[in-house]
Amino acid sequence: MPSQRAASIIQDLHIRYPSEIYVRDIAMSLGTLVREREMQGCEARLVRKGDIGIISVNSLIPEEGRKRFAIAHEIGHFMLHTGTQLILCSEDDMHVWKESKAQEMEANEFAASLLMPHEIFIKFIKIGQPTLDMISELAKRFRTTLTATALRYVGISKEPCALVVSKDGFIRWYRKSDSFNFHVKVGEKLSFDTYAFDFFDGVNLPAEPDSVPARAWLAGEINEEAELFEQSLSLGSYGVVLSLLWICDDVKTMYRRYDDEPEEPEFDMTNPFTPDGKRWRW
């Protein structure tokens, strides 16, 4: 598995702290040279010849966290997909978590596990209500993007939480923890009862998590009085809002959930274009 392969590398290099995760040095130790160069329409590229490789990362990427993830993504290709000599990866490939693009999904899983190793990452997770401020602290510590860190957090956390991405007023996709036993209304227009809706309505978002009606986010038959906690944050000029949802024990028993509800995919980022024909840019 990609995560196990990444964990093995971390163990072999005796990495114990986030400050020791130098992704360029890790690449070199595995036989790949990392260089930066200006590239159009490409986030990163891997060229392989036998057991050696060259990773090129786009020097135009403004955030160091994005560069680190792109490099780790290409290391994943180098370690996992040995039969391919040339791999070009776009920004969209860095957000693929669907089996329809298995290689990109595996490279992303590897990258997340390499930059945020489970055994190290879990030591810094605080017990109790998750917040975007707490995830932001993790992102700074591990030198990763807020989105990648939040995805890693909900994948590891024991709290019933989910990360939801909205764009242009619609719920696009989400990822949830194992204990978040509900579906989010993917593809639907944001409810005016959500704080994420407020952003697209020109209202400033609150700095702290606050309760909202659970039916505003969750699919299925939900008790009218049930609530969950939402904290939303806009991502600059991308027109995207990240929403962290959390269900606390006080409201958990107020939900109704039927076992025969149809399974809904958490998200699908395999299509590089939005419904209005524009390319995703975040």
Phi, psi and omega in degrees: 000147181304317182295323179291323179296317178295318180298324179295322179294316179300318180292316181298327181271002177056040178277127184238343185228153178303325182295345181267359183272082176266101191293328178291321177291323177298317178301315180298320181295339181264358177102019179235137177263133178255132176222155176254138175206154180286126181225146179255131177069020183212130179277319181200163183214143176240128172243127185239143168221103182066237183262011177236158182205164175234126176255124175251128178243141185294120181290347180279351177295122186282330185262133179296325178300320177294320178297316181297319180293320179298318178296314180297324177300315180290326174300321177302314176300317182298319184277330188258329189241070189288346182275357183254131183268332182222126179228126176249130183235129178271174176299324180296326180297334180286354181242015181273125177225030181243144184292345178295340171235071192301316183296318180292321177298316180296319179295324178290320177297318178298313183299316180298320181286331179284317183279332180229069183304137186306310185293335177271315183300318186295336180292338184257002177279126180274144179283139178112197186301124176283146176223157177291333176295318178295319178293325176297322176297320177296319180298320178293320182294319183264359179056051180233166179287158179298318181296312180298322181291319178296320177297318179295320181298310183292336177286339183252327188300145174271352178287145176285089186222164180210149173252125183242136177249125178242145178216135179056032176086005180239148175282117186267310180197171179205163172225142187231162173281165182298331183269000177271091191268047181218165176254142175266151186283069181297135178090348181268158176290141180301138175289144178292351177276359179261153175287331177300322177299322181302322179300311181289347176263008176084015181260139178294141181275143177293151183281339184244158175297147177214160183279144176221161177300131181299326181295342179292335183246326192263141177276163178092187180273110183243135177307133183301331183269353182291142179229160169222170179261137179233137167228123184241151182216133178274146179258078174053228185268009183282348183070027183242142176238129172266131178236125176260120180252144181215135178252118180266165184300330184295333183247353185302320184286353182271357181274156170237131180220133182255134182293340182268011176295139179294144178292138179241133178298141181295317178191165180218105178252021180285335178272116184286359183241145176283167180303334179270012172089005181263152180280140176300135180223070177206000000 
